[in-house]
Amino acid sequence: MDKITDNDSMKSIVEENSEIVIYGAGNMGQAIIKNIIERGWRNRIACCAVKNSSENRKEIMGVPVLEIKCMPHFWKTACFIIAVAENRQDEIYDELVQIGCVHIKVVKYSYALELERAQNGANSQRPILDILKAEIYFLSKKMEDLQYQVAEQNEICAVNVKAFKNFENCNYGKDAVIVGAGPSLKYYTPKADAVHVGVNFTWKRKDIPFDYFFLQDGNRRYAYREMFEGVLQNVSSHIFIGRFSKRCIYKEIEFPVVSGQEGERIHRYWLEPDHLKEPCQNICYHPLADYCSVIFAALQFVLYTYPKKIYLVGCDTSYKGHFYDDHSPQEQNFLQNIWKYGYIKFKEFAEQYYPETEIISVNPVGLKGLFRDEYTEEFLKENISCC
């Protein structure tokens, strides 16, 4: 087993891997997570893995804690760092190898103990006044957020009821296709008799008959005007436009008002940009969950319509750009980890509330192994290494 013995070996491991999973949510795991975050590598931590989530906390310093069995699409791509007591390391290492994990490292106990002591020592040396000030600031922000939530609740209900109420269970027994903008979309032939749901720039696939369309991210620095006007000109069905809470930094990227057209085929909806917030079943009275992608708003809506099958097309969850270009922003390395976490939560959500609905990944890349996978012949010919 490769062991992490000091800060230098930790630095080497983290810098070599864009996806890090810490196995263990106890004192050792917490010390490793804190060390990585304090050294500026938070974006590389995908999550914390445990065997049983019911016996552990939901998050550590904002890092979600997930059951190892729920995350097959991390097994071959992420670097797993085992941070548990030495007498359990061999057992966990063997278990990770058995389920198919490829990159595994083990934290040497003496190094973890050194980190814990250093962190505890730093905390004990902080003046009591500084600790109290930080706690007061934290509680003040929580109170401010709570005030905004209460003030906005009536508006959230009014907006989302108007947008979604008429669509509850409306696609029961049908097949639905959620169309993402990943490169694999170019291999998709529109499925006959299926409901199609598009997002953002997928309007460029003018051969796909979109029944619903979701828009988010009206960022002026992004090509939002082309996206916005393209949807309005090329999509004649229902268009849903996301909006954020007033306390959220993303409120600056909302789309402008569509004068005279909103309310009939153009609808606004509220979403909650909290990466740890789980989706709610009744989207009329709660904001939609958001994991840094409009796909999740579309997925939550489609589940609300209760189809027989949901096909995820172009939902590559990779760094390789879009079907219409090969541009891959650097920040997507971080976003991919959030997207993967979001799909795990939606898999659990669908199994709980929509057990009759099957979710299928078409030509999966980053989602391989999470849902049922289906491949097209053309994709297999050109991407044999992905399968």
Secondary structure by P-SEA (a helix, b strand, c coil): ccccccaaaaaaaaaaccbbbbccccaaaaaaaaaaaaacccccccbbbcccccccccccccbbbbbccccccccccbbbbbbccccaaaaaaaaaaaacccbbbbbcaaaaaaaaaaaaaaaaaccaaaaaaaaaaaaaaaaaaaaaaaaaaaaaaaaaaacccccccccccbbbbbbccccccccccccccbbbbbcccccccccccccbbbbcccccccaaaaaaaaaaaccccbbbbbbbccccccccccccccccccccccccccccccccbbbbcccccccccccccaaaaaaaaaaaacccbbbbccccccccccccccccccaaaaaaaaaaaaaaaaaaaaaaccccbbbbbccccccccccbbbbcaaaaaaccccc
